[in-house]
Amino acid sequence: MTTDFIKKIRKNIYDALFPVRCPYCGKVIDKTQIACKNCLNMFPEISYRRFASGGYKCCTPFLYRGIFAAAAKRFKFANGGGYSPQLSAVIAKSISECYPDILADIDYVTCVPMHKKQLRQRGYNQAKLLARDCAEILKIPYIDALEKYRENETQHNLRASLREQNVKGVYRVCNKNFVKGKNILLIDDIITTGNTLGECCRVLEKSGCNQVICAALCDAQLR
């Protein structure tokens, strides 16, 4: 048997054992698809726009409900990191639609970081997976611009009135020389009150960043 034939057999076995699934319903789909036909028909026609706390622009392709909330939960909590390329493709499309005049000036893509303890527990930072894949699609360099150096309460466990204070002083810039004078696209998986994204933007600007815009997979507050 030739080497190419053996590789093909191995690939067929891998595809049979680990089929690509629709992030939104779990149905097996072709690896070139971002979702099954039924779920694609439920995609909104336009992206959603709002502001994170502090007035920073943010866009999302979905509201956090129905199949889109299910996809976000599967991705974040059910060891679903493999869905990142499919989800990122939709986020990147939303970014291109919402920021056509700004996108060409973006120097770096980065993400909302996780504390090292939480990262060990989950095994991956879902926001970083999305940010790296979006950076590749948009052809913009990715950097780890921020770190979460202090633990805090999980945001979704808190009342909205407590969330702003909960994120104060937990993030810092990794290297001010990387962000000084730069335009940065900051990505997270879900925006609710916008306090987490807003605090990260504030820290970046305080360290000399020129401009920060945001994007997320789902908006859990906009109705």
C-alpha positions in Angstrom: 0.0 0.0 0.0 1.2 3.5 -0.8 1.8 6.2 1.8 -1.0 8.3 0.3 -3.5 5.4 0.5 -2.6 4.7 4.2 -3.1 8.4 5.0 -6.5 8.4 3.3 -7.5 5.3 5.3 -6.4 6.9 8.5 -8.3 10.1 7.6 -11.5 8.2 6.9 -11.2 6.4 10.2 -10.7 9.7 12.0 -13.6 11.3 10.3 -15.8 8.4 11.2 -14.8 8.4 14.9 -14.8 12.2 15.2 -17.4 13.6 12.8 -17.9 17.4 12.4 -21.1 18.5 14.1 -23.3 21.6 13.9 -22.5 23.8 16.9 -26.1 24.8 17.2 -28.0 21.4 17.2 -25.3 18.7 17.2 -26.2 17.2 13.8 -23.4 15.7 11.8 -22.4 18.0 8.9 -19.7 18.2 6.3 -16.4 19.6 7.5 -16.7 22.5 5.1 -20.0 23.7 6.7 -20.3 26.1 9.6 -23.8 24.8 10.5 -26.5 22.5 9.2 -29.0 23.9 6.7 -31.8 24.1 9.3 -29.8 26.1 11.7 -28.4 28.3 9.0 -31.9 29.3 8.1 -32.4 30.6 11.6 -29.3 32.9 11.5 -30.2 36.6 11.8 -29.9 38.7 8.6 -27.9 41.4 10.3 -25.5 41.7 13.2 -26.4 43.3 16.5 -24.6 46.4 17.7 -24.3 47.8 21.2 -21.8 49.4 23.6 -19.8 47.8 26.4 -19.6 49.8 29.6 -17.5 52.9 29.0 -19.0 53.4 25.5 -16.9 50.9 23.6 -18.4 49.5 20.4 -19.3 45.9 20.4 -20.9 43.7 17.7 -22.4 40.2 17.9 -23.9 37.9 15.3 -26.4 36.4 17.7 -28.6 37.0 20.7 -28.1 34.6 23.6 -31.2 32.5 23.2 -32.5 29.4 21.4 -30.0 27.5 19.3 -27.4 30.2 19.7 -27.4 30.0 23.5 -27.2 26.3 23.2 -24.1 26.6 20.9 -22.4 29.0 23.3 -23.0 26.7 26.3 -21.8 23.6 24.3 -18.7 25.5 23.3 -18.0 26.9 26.7 -19.0 24.2 29.2 -19.2 20.9 27.3 -15.6 20.6 26.1 -16.6 22.1 22.8 -13.5 23.9 21.9 -13.5 22.2 18.5 -16.5 24.4 17.5 -14.3 27.5 17.5 -13.6 27.6 13.7 -17.3 27.4 12.9 -18.3 30.0 15.5 -15.4 32.3 14.6 -16.4 32.4 11.0 -19.7 33.9 11.9 -18.1 36.4 14.4 -15.6 37.5 11.7 -18.4 38.1 9.3 -20.2 40.3 11.9 -16.9 42.2 12.5 -16.5 42.9 8.8 -20.1 44.1 8.5 -20.0 46.3 11.5 -16.5 47.8 11.3 -15.8 48.2 7.5 -14.1 51.6 8.0 -12.2 50.6 11.1 -11.0 47.1 10.4 -8.2 48.1 8.0 -6.6 50.1 10.8 -6.7 47.3 13.5 -3.2 46.3 14.5 -3.9 43.3 16.7 -6.7 41.0 17.8 -6.8 39.9 21.5 -9.2 38.3 23.9 -10.6 38.6 27.4 -8.2 36.4 29.4 -9.0 33.8 32.1 -7.3 33.4 35.5 -4.8 30.6 35.5 -6.8 28.6 38.0 -10.0 28.7 35.9 -8.0 27.9 32.8 -6.6 24.8 34.5 -10.2 23.7 35.4 -11.7 24.2 32.0 -8.6 23.3 29.9 -9.0 26.2 27.4 -10.0 29.8 27.2 -13.0 29.9 24.8 -12.5 33.6 24.1 -8.9 33.0 23.1 -9.9 30.2 20.7 -12.4 32.6 19.1 -9.9 35.5 18.9 -7.1 33.4 17.4 -9.5 32.0 14.7 -11.0 35.4 14.0 -7.5 36.8 13.7 -6.6 34.1 11.1 -9.8 34.8 9.1 -9.3 38.5 9.2 -5.6 38.3 8.5 -4.7 40.4 11.6 -2.0 39.3 14.1 -3.1 37.9 17.4 -1.4 38.8 20.7 -2.0 38.0 24.3 -2.4 41.7 25.3 -4.1 41.2 28.7 -3.8 38.9 31.7 -6.2 38.2 34.5 -3.9 38.3 37.6 -6.6 38.3 40.3 -9.5 35.9 40.9 -13.0 37.3 41.2 -16.5 36.0 41.4 -18.0 34.5 38.2 -19.9 37.3 36.5 -23.0 35.3 35.7 -23.4 34.4 39.4 -23.8 38.1 40.4 -26.6 40.6 40.1 -26.1 43.2 37.4 -25.5 45.9 40.0 -22.5 44.1 41.4 -20.8 43.1 38.1 -19.0 46.4 37.5 -17.2 46.4 40.8 -16.4 42.7 40.5 -14.1 43.2 37.5 -12.3 46.2 38.8 -8.6 45.6 39.2 -8.4 42.0 38.0 -6.9 42.7 34.5 -3.6 44.2 33.5 -1.7 44.6 30.2 1.0 42.0 29.6 3.4 44.5 27.9 2.6 48.2 27.4 5.0 48.4 24.5 2.8 46.0 22.5 -0.3 48.1 22.8 0.9 51.7 23.0 -0.5 53.6 20.1 -2.2 50.5 18.6 -5.8 49.8 17.5 -7.1 46.6 19.0 -10.0 44.3 18.4 -11.0 42.6 21.7 -13.1 39.4 21.6 -15.1 37.5 24.1 -17.7 34.8 23.9 -20.7 36.5 25.5 -21.5 40.1 26.4 -24.1 40.6 29.1 -23.8 43.9 31.0 -20.7 44.8 29.1 -18.6 45.3 32.3 -16.0 42.7 31.5 -15.3 44.0 28.0 -15.5 47.6 29.2 -13.0 47.0 32.0 -10.5 45.3 29.6 -10.9 48.2 27.1 -10.3 50.7 29.9 -7.1 48.9 31.0 -5.9 48.8 27.4 -6.5 52.5 26.8 -4.9 53.4 30.2 -1.8 51.7 28.9 -1.6 53.8 25.8 -3.8 51.9 23.3 -5.2 54.2 20.7 -8.5 52.6 20.1 -10.4 49.4 21.2 -13.4 47.9 19.5 -15.1 44.7 20.6 -16.9 41.6 19.3 -18.6 38.6 20.9 -20.5 35.5 19.8 -23.7 36.3 21.7 -25.4 39.2 23.3 -27.2 38.1 26.5 -28.8 41.4 27.4 -29.9 43.1 24.1 -33.6 42.4 23.3 
